[in-house]
Amino acid sequence: MSSFILYPAIDIRGGKCVRLIQGDYSQETVYNDSPLEAAKAWEAQGGSYIHLVDLDGAKAGHPVNDEVIGAIASGVNVPVQVGGGLRTVGDVKRLLSLGVSRVIIGTAAIEDRAFTEEVLGTYGDKIAIGIDARNGYVATRGWLETSEVKAEELAKELASKGAETFIFTDISRDGMMQGPNVEAIVALAKSSGKIVIASGGVSVMDDLVRLNQYRQDGVGGAIVGKALYTGSIDLAEAVKTLK
């Protein structure tokens, strides 16, 4: 039985744990002044893998919150994955050296194919490819731009270059608490033949139960952010239910 992992999300901006609505930097809520405390809390509630986003890094085009990320990676006993602004082999190497288990390549997967193929070749399953889509097409640059590349085509191509894990976000659903785009997630898993982690839109326990039904098709988990912070999903309860 393939596993289905819940990834509590910690979005870091200015060293704090925040949430944005649909990636809009002007619509921010601070949930915790200490991302490390947030990570420890999620671990204590049964989180078996922590998902970190360096929002400052995503905007700057290079990781910014290394210190906070390193403190979290060494401060919890579960693996940590990080995304946000990774554009160079040096960035990838540095974050992995901080104790991060997996790094997420987003915009660069579209804009810098040579870099993406190089890190997939070197680090293999320590690399996840973040695919953010708007109406089936890949969006880049913190969602400010939409490319002409179809999400499924990109996944197929990168799977052939060694990508084992994809993180799929349907932008229209993110932070809006409307439920994930299950059809698109399953289609991506089937067409790539790899693990797809759902991100964006998970708002109630039922969303997780629905996704979990497709674990045999390659849906390997879900990143949950806002719903945990607002209390509409209880992490400990969700972990139990999905087992």
TORKOL-4160 file (C-alpha; in steps of 0.2 Angstrom, whole numbers, padded with zeros to 4 digits, m for minus):
243
<pt num="1" X="0000" Y="0000" Z="0000"/>
<pt num="2" X="0008" Y="0017" Z="m0005"/>
<pt num="3" X="0008" Y="0029" Z="0009"/>
<pt num="4" X="m0002" Y="0045" Z="0010"/>
<pt num="5" X="0008" Y="0059" Z="0020"/>
<pt num="6" X="0001" Y="0075" Z="0027"/>
<pt num="7" X="0013" Y="0090" Z="0025"/>
<pt num="8" X="0009" Y="0104" Z="0037"/>
<pt num="9" X="0014" Y="0120" Z="0029"/>
<pt num="10" X="0024" Y="0134" Z="0036"/>
<pt num="11" X="0026" Y="0149" Z="0025"/>
<pt num="12" X="0041" Y="0160" Z="0031"/>
<pt num="13" X="0041" Y="0178" Z="0028"/>
<pt num="14" X="0052" Y="0191" Z="0037"/>
<pt num="15" X="0057" Y="0176" Z="0049"/>
<pt num="16" X="0039" Y="0173" Z="0054"/>
<pt num="17" X="0026" Y="0160" Z="0050"/>
<pt num="18" X="0012" Y="0168" Z="0039"/>
<pt num="19" X="m0001" Y="0164" Z="0026"/>
<pt num="20" X="m0005" Y="0173" Z="0010"/>
<pt num="21" X="m0021" Y="0173" Z="0000"/>
<pt num="22" X="m0018" Y="0166" Z="m0018"/>
<pt num="23" X="0001" Y="0171" Z="m0016"/>
<pt num="24" X="m0004" Y="0190" Z="m0014"/>
<pt num="25" X="0010" Y="0198" Z="m0003"/>
<pt num="26" X="m0002" Y="0212" Z="0002"/>
<pt num="27" X="m0014" Y="0199" Z="0010"/>
<pt num="28" X="m0004" Y="0192" Z="0024"/>
<pt num="29" X="m0009" Y="0184" Z="0041"/>
<pt num="30" X="0005" Y="0181" Z="0054"/>
<pt num="31" X="0001" Y="0165" Z="0063"/>
<pt num="32" X="0017" Y="0163" Z="0073"/>
<pt num="33" X="0032" Y="0174" Z="0076"/>
<pt num="34" X="0042" Y="0158" Z="0077"/>
<pt num="35" X="0042" Y="0146" Z="0063"/>
<pt num="36" X="0052" Y="0134" Z="0073"/>
<pt num="37" X="0039" Y="0133" Z="0087"/>
<pt num="38" X="0026" Y="0130" Z="0073"/>
<pt num="39" X="0036" Y="0116" Z="0066"/>
<pt num="40" X="0038" Y="0108" Z="0083"/>
<pt num="41" X="0019" Y="0110" Z="0087"/>
<pt num="42" X="0015" Y="0101" Z="0070"/>
<pt num="43" X="0027" Y="0087" Z="0074"/>
<pt num="44" X="0020" Y="0085" Z="0091"/>
<pt num="45" X="0003" Y="0083" Z="0083"/>
<pt num="46" X="0009" Y="0069" Z="0072"/>
<pt num="47" X="0015" Y="0078" Z="0057"/>
<pt num="48" X="0028" Y="0066" Z="0049"/>
<pt num="49" X="0035" Y="0078" Z="0036"/>
<pt num="50" X="0036" Y="0097" Z="0037"/>
<pt num="51" X="0033" Y="0108" Z="0021"/>
<pt num="52" X="0042" Y="0125" Z="0022"/>
<pt num="53" X="0040" Y="0139" Z="0009"/>
<pt num="54" X="0053" Y="0153" Z="0009"/>
<pt num="55" X="0041" Y="0167" Z="0003"/>
<pt num="56" X="0055" Y="0180" Z="0003"/>
<pt num="57" X="0065" Y="0168" Z="m0007"/>
<pt num="58" X="0051" Y="0165" Z="m0020"/>
<pt num="59" X="0050" Y="0184" Z="m0022"/>
<pt num="60" X="0069" Y="0187" Z="m0022"/>
<pt num="61" X="0073" Y="0173" Z="m0034"/>
<pt num="62" X="0085" Y="0165" Z="m0021"/>
<pt num="63" X="0083" Y="0158" Z="m0004"/>
<pt num="64" X="0083" Y="0171" Z="0010"/>
<pt num="65" X="0077" Y="0163" Z="0026"/>
<pt num="66" X="0092" Y="0150" Z="0027"/>
<pt num="67" X="0094" Y="0153" Z="0046"/>
<pt num="68" X="0076" Y="0149" Z="0050"/>
<pt num="69" X="0076" Y="0134" Z="0039"/>
<pt num="70" X="0092" Y="0127" Z="0046"/>
<pt num="71" X="0085" Y="0129" Z="0064"/>
<pt num="72" X="0069" Y="0120" Z="0059"/>
<pt num="73" X="0078" Y="0106" Z="0050"/>
<pt num="74" X="0089" Y="0103" Z="0065"/>
<pt num="75" X="0075" Y="0107" Z="0078"/>
<pt num="76" X="0063" Y="0093" Z="0073"/>
<pt num="77" X="0065" Y="0075" Z="0071"/>
<pt num="78" X="0055" Y="0073" Z="0055"/>
<pt num="79" X="0060" Y="0077" Z="0037"/>
<pt num="80" X="0058" Y="0094" Z="0030"/>
<pt num="81" X="0055" Y="0100" Z="0012"/>
<pt num="82" X="0058" Y="0117" Z="0006"/>
<pt num="83" X="0053" Y="0128" Z="m0008"/>
<pt num="84" X="0055" Y="0146" Z="m0013"/>
<pt num="85" X="0067" Y="0154" Z="m0025"/>
<pt num="86" X="0079" Y="0139" Z="m0028"/>
<pt num="87" X="0088" Y="0144" Z="m0045"/>
<pt num="88" X="0106" Y="0137" Z="m0043"/>
<pt num="89" X="0115" Y="0121" Z="m0039"/>
<pt num="90" X="0123" Y="0131" Z="m0025"/>
<pt num="91" X="0106" Y="0135" Z="m0017"/>
<pt num="92" X="0101" Y="0117" Z="m0018"/>
<pt num="93" X="0117" Y="0111" Z="m0011"/>
<pt num="94" X="0117" Y="0123" Z="0003"/>
<pt num="95" X="0099" Y="0119" Z="0009"/>
<pt num="96" X="0103" Y="0101" Z="0008"/>
<pt num="97" X="0118" Y="0104" Z="0019"/>
<pt num="98" X="0107" Y="0113" Z="0032"/>
<pt num="99" X="0098" Y="0096" Z="0035"/>
<pt num="100" X="0084" Y="0098" Z="0023"/>
<pt num="101" X="0078" Y="0082" Z="0016"/>
<pt num="102" X="0070" Y="0088" Z="0000"/>
<pt num="103" X="0070" Y="0104" Z="m0010"/>
<pt num="104" X="0057" Y="0110" Z="m0022"/>
<pt num="105" X="0061" Y="0117" Z="m0039"/>
<pt num="106" X="0047" Y="0128" Z="m0046"/>
<pt num="107" X="0049" Y="0142" Z="m0058"/>
<pt num="108" X="0066" Y="0136" Z="m0063"/>
<pt num="109" X="0059" Y="0119" Z="m0069"/>
<pt num="110" X="0051" Y="0130" Z="m0083"/>
<pt num="111" X="0064" Y="0143" Z="m0085"/>
<pt num="112" X="0080" Y="0134" Z="m0083"/>
<pt num="113" X="0079" Y="0117" Z="m0089"/>
<pt num="114" X="0098" Y="0114" Z="m0089"/>
<pt num="115" X="0099" Y="0118" Z="m0070"/>
<pt num="116" X="0083" Y="0107" Z="m0067"/>
<pt num="117" X="0090" Y="0092" Z="m0076"/>
<pt num="118" X="0107" Y="0094" Z="m0068"/>
<pt num="119" X="0100" Y="0094" Z="m0050"/>
<pt num="120" X="0088" Y="0079" Z="m0054"/>
<pt num="121" X="0104" Y="0070" Z="m0061"/>
<pt num="122" X="0114" Y="0074" Z="m0046"/>
<pt num="123" X="0101" Y="0073" Z="m0031"/>
<pt num="124" X="0088" Y="0062" Z="m0038"/>
<pt num="125" X="0074" Y="0060" Z="m0025"/>
<pt num="126" X="0080" Y="0074" Z="m0015"/>
<pt num="127" X="0072" Y="0085" Z="m0028"/>
<pt num="128" X="0053" Y="0088" Z="m0029"/>
<pt num="129" X="0046" Y="0098" Z="m0044"/>
<pt num="130" X="0033" Y="0111" Z="m0039"/>
<pt num="131" X="0020" Y="0113" Z="m0053"/>
<pt num="132" X="0008" Y="0127" Z="m0050"/>
<pt num="133" X="m0005" Y="0128" Z="m0064"/>
<pt num="134" X="m0019" Y="0140" Z="m0069"/>
<pt num="135" X="m0032" Y="0132" Z="m0081"/>
<pt num="136" X="m0020" Y="0117" Z="m0084"/>
<pt num="137" X="m0005" Y="0128" Z="m0089"/>
<pt num="138" X="0011" Y="0131" Z="m0078"/>
<pt num="139" X="0012" Y="0147" Z="m0069"/>
<pt num="140" X="0029" Y="0154" Z="m0064"/>
<pt num="141" X="0037" Y="0168" Z="m0054"/>
<pt num="142" X="0027" Y="0167" Z="m0038"/>
<pt num="143" X="0011" Y="0165" Z="m0049"/>
<pt num="144" X="0014" Y="0182" Z="m0058"/>
<pt num="145" X="0015" Y="0174" Z="m0075"/>
<pt num="146" X="0007" Y="0160" Z="m0084"/>
<pt num="147" X="0018" Y="0150" Z="m0097"/>
<pt num="148" X="0012" Y="0141" Z="m0112"/>
<pt num="149" X="0017" Y="0124" Z="m0105"/>
<pt num="150" X="0004" Y="0111" Z="m0100"/>
<pt num="151" X="0006" Y="0104" Z="m0082"/>
<pt num="152" X="0005" Y="0086" Z="m0088"/>
<pt num="153" X="0017" Y="0088" Z="m0102"/>
<pt num="154" X="0030" Y="0096" Z="m0090"/>
<pt num="155" X="0028" Y="0082" Z="m0078"/>
<pt num="156" X="0030" Y="0068" Z="m0091"/>
<pt num="157" X="0046" Y="0077" Z="m0098"/>
<pt num="158" X="0054" Y="0079" Z="m0080"/>
<pt num="159" X="0049" Y="0061" Z="m0075"/>
<pt num="160" X="0059" Y="0055" Z="m0089"/>
<pt num="161" X="0074" Y="0065" Z="m0083"/>
<pt num="162" X="0073" Y="0058" Z="m0065"/>
<pt num="163" X="0059" Y="0067" Z="m0056"/>
<pt num="164" X="0051" Y="0056" Z="m0043"/>
<pt num="165" X="0040" Y="0068" Z="m0034"/>
<pt num="166" X="0028" Y="0082" Z="m0040"/>
<pt num="167" X="0019" Y="0095" Z="m0029"/>
<pt num="168" X="0004" Y="0101" Z="m0039"/>
<pt num="169" X="m0005" Y="0117" Z="m0035"/>
<pt num="170" X="m0021" Y="0123" Z="m0044"/>
<pt num="171" X="m0018" Y="0142" Z="m0040"/>
<pt num="172" X="m0037" Y="0146" Z="m0042"/>
<pt num="173" X="m0040" Y="0135" Z="m0026"/>
<pt num="174" X="m0025" Y="0140" Z="m0015"/>
<pt num="175" X="m0030" Y="0149" Z="0001"/>
<pt num="176" X="m0048" Y="0150" Z="m0004"/>
<pt num="177" X="m0054" Y="0134" Z="0006"/>
<pt num="178" X="m0063" Y="0127" Z="m0009"/>
<pt num="179" X="m0056" Y="0110" Z="m0010"/>
<pt num="180" X="m0042" Y="0103" Z="m0021"/>
<pt num="181" X="m0044" Y="0100" Z="m0039"/>
<pt num="182" X="m0044" Y="0081" Z="m0037"/>
<pt num="183" X="m0046" Y="0077" Z="m0056"/>
<pt num="184" X="m0031" Y="0087" Z="m0061"/>
<pt num="185" X="m0020" Y="0079" Z="m0047"/>
<pt num="186" X="m0025" Y="0061" Z="m0052"/>
<pt num="187" X="m0022" Y="0065" Z="m0070"/>
<pt num="188" X="m0005" Y="0072" Z="m0067"/>
<pt num="189" X="0000" Y="0056" Z="m0056"/>
<pt num="190" X="m0007" Y="0045" Z="m0070"/>
<pt num="191" X="0002" Y="0054" Z="m0084"/>
<pt num="192" X="0018" Y="0055" Z="m0076"/>
<pt num="193" X="0018" Y="0038" Z="m0067"/>
<pt num="194" X="0026" Y="0047" Z="m0052"/>
<pt num="195" X="0021" Y="0053" Z="m0034"/>
<pt num="196" X="0010" Y="0069" Z="m0034"/>
<pt num="197" X="0008" Y="0078" Z="m0018"/>
<pt num="198" X="m0008" Y="0089" Z="m0018"/>
<pt num="199" X="m0006" Y="0107" Z="m0013"/>
<pt num="200" X="m0018" Y="0121" Z="m0012"/>
<pt num="201" X="m0037" Y="0121" Z="m0008"/>
<pt num="202" X="m0037" Y="0107" Z="0006"/>
<pt num="203" X="m0050" Y="0115" Z="0018"/>
<pt num="204" X="m0059" Y="0101" Z="0027"/>
<pt num="205" X="m0056" Y="0083" Z="0032"/>
<pt num="206" X="m0067" Y="0076" Z="0017"/>
<pt num="207" X="m0054" Y="0084" Z="0005"/>
<pt num="208" X="m0040" Y="0073" Z="0012"/>
<pt num="209" X="m0052" Y="0057" Z="0012"/>
<pt num="210" X="m0055" Y="0060" Z="m0006"/>
<pt num="211" X="m0037" Y="0062" Z="m0011"/>
<pt num="212" X="m0032" Y="0047" Z="0000"/>
<pt num="213" X="m0044" Y="0036" Z="m0011"/>
<pt num="214" X="m0031" Y="0039" Z="m0026"/>
<pt num="215" X="m0015" Y="0034" Z="m0016"/>
<pt num="216" X="m0014" Y="0018" Z="m0028"/>
<pt num="217" X="m0014" Y="0030" Z="m0043"/>
<pt num="218" X="0001" Y="0039" Z="m0036"/>
<pt num="219" X="m0007" Y="0053" Z="m0025"/>
<pt num="220" X="0006" Y="0053" Z="m0011"/>
<pt num="221" X="0000" Y="0066" Z="0001"/>
<pt num="222" X="m0007" Y="0083" Z="0003"/>
<pt num="223" X="0001" Y="0099" Z="0010"/>
<pt num="224" X="m0011" Y="0108" Z="0022"/>
<pt num="225" X="m0009" Y="0126" Z="0027"/>
<pt num="226" X="m0023" Y="0138" Z="0031"/>
<pt num="227" X="m0035" Y="0124" Z="0036"/>
<pt num="228" X="m0023" Y="0119" Z="0050"/>
<pt num="229" X="m0021" Y="0137" Z="0056"/>
<pt num="230" X="m0039" Y="0141" Z="0056"/>
<pt num="231" X="m0043" Y="0124" Z="0065"/>
<pt num="232" X="m0055" Y="0118" Z="0051"/>
<pt num="233" X="m0043" Y="0102" Z="0050"/>
<pt num="234" X="m0036" Y="0095" Z="0066"/>
<pt num="235" X="m0019" Y="0087" Z="0061"/>
<pt num="236" X="m0018" Y="0073" Z="0075"/>
<pt num="237" X="m0036" Y="0068" Z="0070"/>
<pt num="238" X="m0032" Y="0068" Z="0051"/>
<pt num="239" X="m0016" Y="0058" Z="0053"/>
<pt num="240" X="m0027" Y="0045" Z="0063"/>
<pt num="241" X="m0041" Y="0045" Z="0050"/>
<pt num="242" X="m0029" Y="0042" Z="0035"/>
<pt num="243" X="m0020" Y="0028" Z="0043"/>
